[in-house]
């Protein structure tokens, strides 16, 4: 079976009432909170792939536990500079998400 997809799958589908982007309003505050938090790993993965010049399969291959030695905390195939970049990306994504979560107006919901 061929598992390649011809186009990328998007979780946020405008035709289903979900609007993409941080400046636009969602259907309700719960949906807005959910999609903000749910988007953390996707956004982090995209930024890491761009920063480290990896493809998505390379990202997951380096992430697999089988590629890590059991006795040390080092990750084979990932340099310390790449790890520092990855940590900075996660911190940035979490900070941006936290800022967005704090900005959600929940007073208009019932």
Short mmCIF file of the C-alpha atoms (twelve columns), coordinates in Angstrom:
data_MODEL
# 
_entry.id   MODEL 
# 
loop_
_atom_site.group_PDB 
_atom_site.id 
_atom_site.type_symbol 
_atom_site.label_atom_id 
_atom_site.label_alt_id 
_atom_site.label_comp_id 
_atom_site.label_asym_id 
_atom_site.label_seq_id 
_atom_site.Cartn_x 
_atom_site.Cartn_y 
_atom_site.Cartn_z 
_atom_site.pdbx_PDB_model_num 
ATOM 1   C CA . UNK A 1   0.000   0.000  0.000  1 
ATOM 2   C CA . UNK A 2   1.337   3.418  -0.920 1 
ATOM 3   C CA . UNK A 3   1.242   5.697  2.136  1 
ATOM 4   C CA . UNK A 4   2.330   8.907  0.426  1 
ATOM 5   C CA . UNK A 5   -0.277  11.619 0.301  1 
ATOM 6   C CA . UNK A 6   -0.643  13.907 -2.670 1 
ATOM 7   C CA . UNK A 7   -1.403  16.922 -0.491 1 
ATOM 8   C CA . UNK A 8   -0.888  17.870 3.099  1 
ATOM 9   C CA . UNK A 9   -3.681  17.216 5.589  1 
ATOM 10  C CA . UNK A 10  -4.799  20.289 7.523  1 
ATOM 11  C CA . UNK A 11  -6.488  19.908 10.896 1 
ATOM 12  C CA . UNK A 12  -8.066  23.321 10.640 1 
ATOM 13  C CA . UNK A 13  -10.594 23.142 7.848  1 
ATOM 14  C CA . UNK A 14  -12.259 26.450 6.891  1 
ATOM 15  C CA . UNK A 15  -15.240 24.673 5.345  1 
ATOM 16  C CA . UNK A 16  -16.045 23.151 8.752  1 
ATOM 17  C CA . UNK A 17  -16.204 26.503 10.561 1 
ATOM 18  C CA . UNK A 18  -12.609 26.526 11.772 1 
ATOM 19  C CA . UNK A 19  -10.587 29.524 10.706 1 
ATOM 20  C CA . UNK A 20  -6.843  29.370 10.317 1 
ATOM 21  C CA . UNK A 21  -4.574  32.008 11.822 1 
ATOM 22  C CA . UNK A 22  -4.156  33.567 15.216 1 
ATOM 23  C CA . UNK A 23  -5.867  36.855 14.369 1 
ATOM 24  C CA . UNK A 24  -9.199  35.318 13.425 1 
ATOM 25  C CA . UNK A 25  -11.935 34.274 15.837 1 
ATOM 26  C CA . UNK A 26  -12.928 30.630 16.252 1 
ATOM 27  C CA . UNK A 27  -16.452 29.310 16.617 1 
ATOM 28  C CA . UNK A 28  -16.203 29.448 20.410 1 
ATOM 29  C CA . UNK A 29  -13.547 29.949 23.110 1 
ATOM 30  C CA . UNK A 30  -13.286 26.201 23.803 1 
ATOM 31  C CA . UNK A 31  -12.497 25.503 20.133 1 
ATOM 32  C CA . UNK A 32  -9.964  28.324 20.110 1 
ATOM 33  C CA . UNK A 33  -8.192  26.958 23.209 1 
ATOM 34  C CA . UNK A 34  -8.271  23.407 21.883 1 
ATOM 35  C CA . UNK A 35  -6.785  24.243 18.468 1 
ATOM 36  C CA . UNK A 36  -4.132  26.510 19.969 1 
ATOM 37  C CA . UNK A 37  -2.869  23.755 22.263 1 
ATOM 38  C CA . UNK A 38  -3.333  21.047 19.641 1 
ATOM 39  C CA . UNK A 39  -1.190  23.018 17.187 1 
ATOM 40  C CA . UNK A 40  1.921   23.085 19.463 1 
ATOM 41  C CA . UNK A 41  3.570   19.883 18.165 1 
ATOM 42  C CA . UNK A 42  2.760   20.674 14.538 1 
ATOM 43  C CA . UNK A 43  4.184   24.178 14.708 1 
ATOM 44  C CA . UNK A 44  7.252   23.003 16.627 1 
ATOM 45  C CA . UNK A 45  7.894   20.203 14.126 1 
ATOM 46  C CA . UNK A 46  7.636   22.587 11.175 1 
ATOM 47  C CA . UNK A 47  10.023  25.089 12.773 1 
ATOM 48  C CA . UNK A 48  12.508  22.374 13.759 1 
ATOM 49  C CA . UNK A 49  12.469  20.896 10.241 1 
ATOM 50  C CA . UNK A 50  13.044  24.331 8.763  1 
ATOM 51  C CA . UNK A 51  15.794  25.300 11.225 1 
ATOM 52  C CA . UNK A 52  17.682  21.987 11.023 1 
ATOM 53  C CA . UNK A 53  16.957  21.475 7.296  1 
ATOM 54  C CA . UNK A 54  15.274  18.116 7.943  1 
ATOM 55  C CA . UNK A 55  12.382  16.475 6.164  1 
ATOM 56  C CA . UNK A 56  9.417   15.299 8.223  1 
ATOM 57  C CA . UNK A 57  10.510  11.623 7.968  1 
ATOM 58  C CA . UNK A 58  14.003  12.621 9.149  1 
ATOM 59  C CA . UNK A 59  12.432  14.439 12.118 1 
ATOM 60  C CA . UNK A 60  10.554  11.317 13.202 1 
ATOM 61  C CA . UNK A 61  13.517  9.044  12.524 1 
ATOM 62  C CA . UNK A 62  15.699  11.149 14.838 1 
ATOM 63  C CA . UNK A 63  12.886  11.220 17.404 1 
ATOM 64  C CA . UNK A 64  12.434  7.448  17.603 1 
ATOM 65  C CA . UNK A 65  13.696  5.868  20.781 1 
ATOM 66  C CA . UNK A 66  15.422  3.080  18.848 1 
ATOM 67  C CA . UNK A 67  17.973  5.615  17.589 1 
ATOM 68  C CA . UNK A 68  18.892  6.596  21.167 1 
ATOM 69  C CA . UNK A 69  21.445  4.625  23.119 1 
ATOM 70  C CA . UNK A 70  20.032  3.128  26.313 1 
ATOM 71  C CA . UNK A 71  22.830  4.119  28.695 1 
ATOM 72  C CA . UNK A 72  23.413  7.793  27.840 1 
ATOM 73  C CA . UNK A 73  21.251  10.830 27.393 1 
ATOM 74  C CA . UNK A 74  22.837  11.644 24.030 1 
ATOM 75  C CA . UNK A 75  20.885  11.352 20.803 1 
ATOM 76  C CA . UNK A 76  22.681  9.814  17.854 1 
ATOM 77  C CA . UNK A 77  22.588  11.932 14.727 1 
ATOM 78  C CA . UNK A 78  21.647  15.174 16.491 1 
ATOM 79  C CA . UNK A 79  24.384  17.646 17.316 1 
ATOM 80  C CA . UNK A 80  24.454  19.703 20.492 1 
ATOM 81  C CA . UNK A 81  23.882  22.830 18.374 1 
ATOM 82  C CA . UNK A 82  20.748  21.244 16.868 1 
ATOM 83  C CA . UNK A 83  19.534  20.284 20.345 1 
ATOM 84  C CA . UNK A 84  20.052  23.877 21.523 1 
ATOM 85  C CA . UNK A 85  18.039  25.121 18.509 1 
ATOM 86  C CA . UNK A 86  15.293  22.593 19.168 1 
ATOM 87  C CA . UNK A 87  15.043  23.637 22.818 1 
ATOM 88  C CA . UNK A 88  14.864  27.321 21.822 1 
ATOM 89  C CA . UNK A 89  12.127  26.529 19.291 1 
ATOM 90  C CA . UNK A 90  10.039  24.653 21.877 1 
ATOM 91  C CA . UNK A 91  10.435  27.476 24.394 1 
ATOM 92  C CA . UNK A 92  9.377   30.021 21.761 1 
ATOM 93  C CA . UNK A 93  6.365   27.951 20.643 1 
ATOM 94  C CA . UNK A 94  5.228   27.429 24.245 1 
ATOM 95  C CA . UNK A 95  5.630   31.125 25.076 1 
ATOM 96  C CA . UNK A 96  3.673   32.178 21.978 1 
ATOM 97  C CA . UNK A 97  0.940   29.658 22.789 1 
ATOM 98  C CA . UNK A 98  0.768   30.833 26.397 1 
ATOM 99  C CA . UNK A 99  0.429   34.434 25.228 1 
ATOM 100 C CA . UNK A 100 -2.353  33.368 22.860 1 
ATOM 101 C CA . UNK A 101 -4.125  31.384 25.586 1 
ATOM 102 C CA . UNK A 102 -4.037  34.356 27.937 1 
ATOM 103 C CA . UNK A 103 -5.516  36.564 25.210 1 
ATOM 104 C CA . UNK A 104 -8.568  34.332 24.621 1 
ATOM 105 C CA . UNK A 105 -11.731 36.101 25.752 1 
ATOM 106 C CA . UNK A 106 -13.846 33.612 27.699 1 
ATOM 107 C CA . UNK A 107 -16.253 36.177 29.142 1 
ATOM 108 C CA . UNK A 108 -18.443 36.054 26.017 1 
ATOM 109 C CA . UNK A 109 -19.130 32.305 26.426 1 
ATOM 110 C CA . UNK A 110 -22.053 30.949 28.432 1 
# 
